[in-house]
Amino acid sequence: MKMKKMVLLFLVPLQFALGQALDCTQLLSPANGDTNVPLTPTFEWNQASGATGYLLNVGTTQGGVEIFNERDLGNVVSFEFPQQLPPQSDIYVSIIPYNDTNRNDTCAEIFFTTAPRTVPSCTEIINPTDGDALVSVSANITWIRDFNANGYLMTIYEGDPNGILIWDKVDVGNGTNAQPPEFKPRTRYYVTIIPYNEFGEAPGCQPITFTTGDGLPPPDCAELILPESGSTEVPVDTNLAWAEVPGAESYILSVGTRPAGTDIVDNRDMGLSTTFELPNDLPQGTRIYVQIRTSEGLRESESCTPLFFDTFKPTTTALENSIPRFFTPNSDGTNDVWSVDSVEDLIVESVYIFDRYGKMLKQLAPGEGWNGTFNGRALPSGSYWYAVSVENYPKLKGHFLLKR
């Protein structure tokens, strides 16, 4: 009985004792014997049964490993080569499947020949096409991809092939279209696309030419909704708001005290905001002009209807009633000086006193008192005249009595 068990142990298959046997894989791309293979190829191979990963050997001679020596790629079936292979060279490649217990070093080595070192060829612009007319002023330029190119340079001339240079070999990336600056309407342009790679630029690329049509219409103007245009008695601390314009990319705000003025807000880019809180109170009793231009790309609204409103202006009655009708400079502590000061929203700037013949006797600051003297000499009793400068108002004029 014991002998039988021992014999059974020796009959266990050898592959289970040593680990699961692995099939070979086959490099599918590049294939064995291929020529003109790109210098940075993508390797692709079939899955090897039982493999959990692959080791890559690459060299320039049979069995060579000076480029890659058993590089562990993991459990993948493709590999984008991270560096340039030598141009016009035979490249030898072997792939070793492996798993946790085994590897297969018997898989056949293949070889291919790399392409020569070269620059890309010129490509073709397909939109607009050569000779097109009525091309949009905001047209994209589209071309056919060159797979040997790392990127593209765009040159644009206006008027003729050596006219006004708009773009001079501007790098537009590795896509197949680019948006130049907005073209002028009814203008001829010459556009050249030059593919390039690490070896240089494609030689001899020729431009296409096309003519633009009429420009796109300007975007609509924005409508002032707070306060409404034409409003009166608007509080000086008002905020501004305007209606949204469909398609607008930004609003440009100007506010001033004259048509097209910018002395309050100077061409401020508001982005997509449709409200604005003024940093300071507006002047009283003043017509305020507002411009709200709308922009889309390089286009701005034009010929907008003037927008305006009038701010609140209090009457001068309170200030006029506060001006003394007489004073008595006799040092009795009552009405000894004559003065005028600001009242409520009426800001006094300066006060002037004149005699009956119009001679100016004194200039006073707001709230400063006059004691009835001129050059140190007491003036006689009688009528004297005043002029009061008030911010945003005409001068107030009148007379008062000096009594001794």
C-alpha positions as CSV (number, residue, x, y, z in Angstrom):
1,M,0.0,0.0,0.0
2,K,2.8,2.4,0.9
3,M,4.6,1.6,-2.4
4,K,1.6,2.4,-4.5
5,K,1.3,5.9,-3.0
6,M,5.0,6.6,-3.7
7,V,4.6,5.6,-7.4
8,L,1.6,8.0,-7.8
9,L,3.7,10.9,-6.6
10,F,6.2,10.3,-9.4
11,L,3.5,10.2,-12.0
12,V,2.4,13.9,-11.4
13,P,3.0,15.7,-14.8
14,L,6.3,17.6,-14.8
15,Q,4.6,20.9,-16.0
16,F,2.7,21.2,-12.8
17,A,5.8,20.6,-10.7
18,L,7.8,23.3,-12.6
19,G,4.9,25.7,-13.4
20,Q,2.5,26.3,-16.2
21,A,4.1,26.1,-19.7
22,L,3.8,29.4,-21.7
23,D,3.1,29.8,-25.4
24,C,5.1,32.1,-27.5
25,T,3.7,35.4,-28.7
26,Q,4.1,37.0,-32.1
27,L,4.9,40.6,-32.9
28,L,2.1,41.7,-35.3
29,S,3.2,45.3,-35.9
30,P,5.8,46.0,-37.1
31,A,5.8,42.6,-38.8
32,N,8.9,40.5,-39.5
33,G,10.8,42.0,-42.4
34,D,8.9,45.3,-42.6
35,T,10.7,48.3,-44.0
36,N,10.4,52.1,-43.7
37,V,9.1,51.6,-40.1
38,P,8.6,54.9,-38.3
39,L,11.4,55.9,-35.9
40,T,9.0,55.9,-33.0
41,P,6.8,52.8,-33.8
42,T,4.0,51.2,-31.7
43,F,4.7,47.5,-31.1
44,E,1.6,45.2,-31.0
45,W,1.6,41.5,-30.4
46,N,-0.9,38.7,-29.6
47,Q,-1.7,37.4,-26.1
48,A,0.3,34.4,-25.0
49,S,-1.8,31.8,-23.2
50,G,-0.9,31.8,-19.5
51,A,1.2,34.9,-19.6
52,T,0.8,37.6,-17.0
53,G,3.5,39.9,-18.4
54,Y,6.1,40.4,-21.2
55,L,9.8,41.3,-21.3
56,L,11.1,43.2,-24.3
57,N,14.5,42.9,-25.9
58,V,15.5,45.4,-28.6
59,G,18.9,45.7,-30.4
60,T,20.5,46.5,-33.7
61,T,22.1,43.0,-34.1
62,Q,20.8,39.5,-33.8
63,G,20.3,38.8,-30.1
64,G,21.2,42.4,-29.3
65,V,19.8,44.2,-26.2
66,E,21.6,47.5,-26.2
67,I,18.3,49.5,-26.8
68,F,16.2,47.5,-24.3
69,N,17.3,44.6,-22.2
70,E,14.3,42.6,-20.8
71,R,12.2,45.7,-20.2
72,D,9.2,44.7,-18.2
73,L,6.1,45.9,-20.0
74,G,3.5,44.3,-17.7
75,N,0.4,42.5,-18.9
76,V,-0.2,44.5,-22.1
77,V,-0.2,43.7,-25.8
78,S,1.0,47.0,-27.2
79,F,3.8,49.4,-26.5
80,E,4.4,52.9,-27.8
81,F,8.1,53.2,-28.3
82,P,9.3,56.1,-26.1
83,Q,12.4,57.1,-28.0
84,Q,13.6,57.3,-31.6
85,L,15.1,54.2,-33.1
86,P,18.2,54.6,-35.3
87,P,17.2,55.6,-38.9
88,Q,17.7,53.2,-41.8
89,S,18.8,50.4,-39.4
90,D,17.8,46.8,-38.9
91,I,16.1,46.4,-35.5
92,Y,15.9,43.0,-33.8
93,V,13.1,42.4,-31.3
94,S,12.2,39.5,-29.1
95,I,9.3,39.3,-26.6
96,I,9.5,36.9,-23.6
97,P,6.2,35.9,-22.0
98,Y,6.2,35.2,-18.3
99,N,4.0,34.4,-15.3
100,D,4.6,33.9,-11.6
101,T,6.4,30.6,-12.0
102,N,7.7,30.4,-15.6
103,R,9.0,32.3,-18.6
104,N,9.5,31.3,-22.3
105,D,12.9,32.3,-23.8
106,T,12.4,30.2,-26.9
107,C,10.2,32.6,-28.9
108,A,11.6,33.6,-32.3
109,E,13.3,37.0,-32.8
110,I,12.0,39.2,-35.6
111,F,13.6,42.2,-37.3
112,F,12.5,45.2,-39.3
113,T,14.2,48.2,-41.0
114,T,13.5,51.7,-39.9
115,A,12.7,54.6,-42.2
116,P,15.4,57.2,-43.2
117,R,15.6,60.4,-41.3
118,T,13.3,62.8,-43.1
119,V,11.1,65.9,-42.8
120,P,7.4,65.7,-43.4
121,S,5.7,66.5,-46.7
122,C,3.4,69.5,-47.4
123,T,-0.2,68.9,-46.6
124,E,-3.4,70.1,-48.2
125,I,-5.8,72.8,-46.8
126,I,-9.3,71.5,-47.3
127,N,-11.4,74.3,-45.8
128,P,-11.5,76.9,-47.2
129,T,-10.3,75.6,-50.5
130,D,-8.1,77.4,-52.9
131,G,-10.0,80.1,-54.8
132,D,-13.1,80.2,-52.5
133,A,-15.1,83.4,-52.3
134,L,-17.4,84.8,-49.6
135,V,-15.5,83.0,-46.9
136,S,-16.6,83.8,-43.4
137,V,-14.5,86.4,-41.6
138,S,-14.4,84.1,-38.6
139,A,-13.4,81.0,-40.7
140,N,-11.4,78.1,-39.2
141,I,-8.5,76.8,-41.4
142,T,-8.7,73.0,-41.8
143,W,-6.1,70.7,-43.4
144,I,-5.2,67.0,-43.8
145,R,-3.1,65.4,-41.1
146,D,0.5,64.3,-41.9
147,F,1.4,61.5,-39.6
148,N,5.1,62.3,-39.9
149,A,4.5,65.8,-38.5
150,N,4.9,66.8,-34.9
151,G,3.1,70.1,-35.5
152,Y,2.1,72.8,-38.1
153,L,3.2,76.4,-38.8
154,M,0.7,78.8,-40.3
155,T,1.5,81.9,-42.3
156,I,-1.1,84.4,-43.4
157,Y,-0.7,87.4,-45.8
158,E,-3.4,90.0,-46.6
159,G,-3.8,91.4,-50.0
160,D,-1.2,89.5,-52.0
161,P,1.4,86.7,-51.4
162,N,3.9,89.3,-50.0
163,G,1.3,91.8,-48.7
164,I,0.5,92.6,-45.0
165,L,1.9,89.8,-42.8
166,I,-0.8,88.7,-40.4
167,W,0.8,85.5,-39.0
168,D,4.4,84.5,-39.6
169,K,4.9,80.7,-39.0
170,V,2.7,80.7,-36.0
171,D,2.8,77.2,-34.3
172,V,-0.8,76.0,-34.3
173,G,-0.2,72.7,-32.6
174,N,-0.6,69.1,-33.9
175,G,-4.3,69.3,-34.7
176,T,-5.9,69.7,-38.1
177,N,-7.6,73.1,-37.7
178,A,-6.8,76.5,-36.3
179,Q,-8.7,79.8,-35.7
180,P,-6.7,82.8,-37.0
181,P,-7.6,86.4,-35.9
182,E,-10.9,87.5,-37.4
183,F,-10.4,88.4,-41.1
184,K,-11.5,91.6,-42.7
185,P,-14.6,91.6,-44.9
186,R,-14.2,91.6,-48.7
187,T,-10.5,91.0,-48.5
188,R,-8.1,88.5,-50.2
189,Y,-5.9,86.3,-48.0
190,Y,-3.1,83.9,-48.6
191,V,-2.6,81.0,-46.1
192,T,0.2,78.5,-45.9
193,I,0.4,75.4,-43.7
194,I,3.9,74.0,-43.1
195,P,4.2,70.6,-41.3
196,Y,7.3,70.1,-39.2
197,N,9.0,67.4,-37.1
198,E,12.2,67.0,-35.2
199,F,14.1,66.9,-38.6
200,G,12.8,70.2,-39.9
201,E,10.0,71.8,-41.8
202,A,8.3,70.5,-45.0
203,P,10.0,72.4,-47.9
204,G,8.2,74.3,-50.7
205,C,4.7,74.4,-49.2
206,Q,2.5,76.7,-51.3
207,P,-0.4,79.0,-50.1
208,I,-4.0,78.8,-50.9
209,T,-5.9,82.0,-51.5
210,F,-9.5,83.0,-50.8
211,T,-11.6,86.1,-50.5
212,T,-13.8,86.9,-47.5
213,G,-17.5,88.0,-47.7
214,D,-19.2,90.7,-45.7
215,G,-18.5,90.7,-42.1
216,L,-20.9,89.4,-39.5
217,P,-23.4,91.9,-38.1
218,P,-22.4,93.6,-34.9
219,P,-24.0,92.2,-31.7
220,D,-27.1,93.9,-30.4
221,C,-26.8,96.8,-28.0
222,A,-27.7,96.3,-24.3
223,E,-30.8,98.0,-22.8
224,L,-30.5,99.9,-19.6
225,I,-33.2,98.7,-17.2
226,L,-32.1,100.3,-13.8
227,P,-32.6,103.1,-14.0
228,E,-34.6,103.2,-17.2
229,S,-33.2,105.5,-19.9
230,G,-34.8,108.9,-19.7
231,S,-35.6,108.6,-16.0
232,T,-35.5,111.7,-13.8
233,E,-35.1,112.3,-10.0
234,V,-32.8,109.2,-9.8
235,P,-31.1,108.8,-6.5
236,V,-27.4,109.6,-6.6
237,D,-26.5,106.2,-5.0
238,T,-28.3,104.2,-7.7
239,N,-26.9,101.0,-9.1
240,L,-26.9,100.2,-12.8
241,A,-28.5,97.1,-14.5
242,W,-29.1,96.2,-18.1
243,A,-30.8,93.4,-20.0
244,E,-28.9,90.3,-21.1
245,V,-28.1,90.1,-24.8
246,P,-28.2,86.6,-26.3
247,G,-24.8,85.5,-27.5
248,A,-22.9,88.2,-25.7
249,E,-19.4,87.3,-24.5
250,S,-18.9,90.5,-22.5
251,Y,-20.3,93.9,-21.7
252,I,-18.2,97.1,-21.8
253,L,-19.5,99.9,-19.6
254,S,-18.8,103.6,-19.7
255,V,-20.5,106.3,-17.6
256,G,-20.0,110.0,-17.9
257,T,-21.5,113.5,-17.5
258,R,-21.5,114.2,-21.2
259,P,-22.5,112.1,-24.3
260,A,-20.0,109.3,-24.8
261,G,-18.3,110.5,-21.6
262,T,-16.1,108.2,-19.5
263,D,-15.3,110.5,-16.5
264,I,-17.2,108.3,-14.1
265,V,-16.6,104.8,-15.5
266,D,-14.0,104.4,-18.4
267,N,-14.7,101.4,-20.7
268,R,-14.8,98.8,-17.9
269,D,-15.0,95.2,-19.1
270,M,-17.9,93.7,-17.1
271,G,-17.6,90.1,-18.4
272,L,-21.0,88.6,-18.4
273,S,-22.3,90.5,-15.4
274,T,-25.4,92.6,-16.1
275,T,-25.2,94.8,-12.9
276,F,-22.8,97.4,-11.6
277,E,-22.5,99.1,-8.2
278,L,-21.1,102.6,-8.7
279,P,-18.1,103.2,-6.4
280,N,-19.2,106.8,-5.5
281,D,-22.5,108.7,-5.4
282,L,-23.3,110.5,-8.7
283,P,-23.4,114.3,-8.8
284,Q,-26.7,115.8,-7.9
285,G,-28.9,117.4,-10.6
286,T,-26.8,116.0,-13.4
287,R,-27.6,114.2,-16.6
288,I,-25.7,110.9,-16.6
289,Y,-24.8,109.2,-19.9
290,V,-24.4,105.4,-20.0
291,Q,-22.9,103.3,-22.8
292,I,-23.2,99.5,-22.6
293,R,-21.4,98.0,-25.6
294,T,-21.7,94.2,-26.2
295,S,-18.8,92.2,-27.6
296,E,-18.7,88.8,-29.4
297,G,-15.2,87.8,-30.4
298,L,-13.6,90.8,-32.0
299,R,-17.0,92.4,-32.8
300,E,-18.6,95.1,-30.7
301,S,-22.1,96.6,-30.9
302,E,-22.3,99.9,-32.9
303,S,-24.6,102.9,-33.2
304,C,-26.4,102.2,-30.0
305,T,-29.1,104.6,-28.9
306,P,-27.8,107.1,-26.3
307,L,-28.8,106.1,-22.7
308,F,-29.2,108.7,-20.0
309,F,-31.0,109.6,-16.8
310,D,-31.1,112.7,-14.5
311,T,-30.1,112.5,-10.9
312,F,-32.2,114.0,-8.1
313,K,-31.6,117.7,-7.5
314,P,-32.9,119.2,-4.2
315,T,-34.2,122.8,-4.2
316,T,-32.1,125.6,-2.8
317,T,-34.9,126.8,-0.6
318,A,-33.4,125.4,2.6
319,L,-30.0,127.0,1.9
320,E,-31.6,130.4,0.9
321,N,-33.6,130.4,4.2
322,S,-30.4,129.7,6.2
323,I,-28.6,132.8,4.9
324,P,-28.7,135.6,7.6
325,R,-30.7,138.7,6.5
326,F,-28.6,140.9,8.9
327,F,-26.0,140.8,11.6
328,T,-24.8,143.2,14.4
329,P,-21.0,143.1,15.0
330,N,-21.2,144.8,18.4
331,S,-19.5,142.0,20.4
332,D,-22.6,141.3,22.5
333,G,-22.3,137.6,21.6
334,T,-25.4,137.6,19.4
335,N,-25.3,137.9,15.6
336,D,-21.7,139.2,15.8
337,V,-20.6,137.6,12.5
338,W,-22.3,136.8,9.2
339,S,-21.7,133.4,7.7
340,V,-23.2,130.8,5.3
341,D,-22.7,127.0,5.6
342,S,-23.8,123.9,3.7
343,V,-27.3,122.6,4.3
344,E,-28.5,119.0,3.9
345,D,-27.5,118.0,0.3
346,L,-26.5,121.5,-0.8
347,I,-22.7,121.9,-0.6
348,V,-21.4,125.4,-0.3
349,E,-18.1,125.9,-2.0
350,S,-17.3,129.5,-1.3
351,V,-19.0,132.8,-0.3
352,Y,-18.2,136.3,-1.6
353,I,-19.2,139.7,-0.1
354,F,-19.5,142.9,-2.0
355,D,-20.2,146.6,-1.3
356,R,-23.0,148.5,-3.0
357,Y,-20.6,149.4,-5.9
358,G,-19.6,145.7,-6.6
359,K,-16.2,145.8,-4.9
360,M,-15.4,142.5,-3.4
361,L,-14.7,142.9,0.3
362,K,-14.2,139.3,1.5
363,Q,-14.1,135.7,0.3
364,L,-15.3,133.2,3.0
365,A,-15.0,129.5,3.3
366,P,-18.2,127.5,4.1
367,G,-19.2,128.3,7.8
368,E,-16.5,131.1,8.1
369,G,-17.8,134.3,9.7
370,W,-17.4,137.9,8.6
371,N,-17.1,140.6,11.3
372,G,-18.0,143.6,9.1
373,T,-14.4,144.9,8.5
374,F,-12.3,145.6,5.5
375,N,-8.5,145.9,5.8
376,G,-8.9,146.1,9.6
377,R,-11.4,149.0,9.3
378,A,-15.0,148.6,10.5
379,L,-17.4,149.2,7.7
380,P,-20.5,151.4,8.2
381,S,-24.1,150.1,8.6
382,G,-25.9,149.5,5.4
383,S,-26.7,146.9,2.8
384,Y,-24.1,144.5,1.5
385,W,-24.3,141.9,-1.3
386,Y,-23.3,138.2,-1.4
387,A,-22.8,135.5,-4.0
388,V,-22.7,131.9,-2.8
389,S,-21.2,129.1,-5.0
390,V,-23.0,125.8,-4.5
391,E,-21.9,122.5,-5.9
392,N,-23.9,121.6,-9.1
393,Y,-26.1,124.8,-8.8
394,P,-25.9,128.3,-10.1
395,K,-24.7,130.9,-7.7
396,L,-27.2,132.2,-5.1
397,K,-27.2,136.0,-4.9
398,G,-28.8,138.5,-2.5
399,H,-28.1,141.2,0.1
400,F,-28.1,141.6,3.9
401,L,-27.9,144.4,6.4
402,L,-25.0,145.3,8.6
403,K,-26.3,147.1,11.7
404,R,-24.1,148.8,14.3
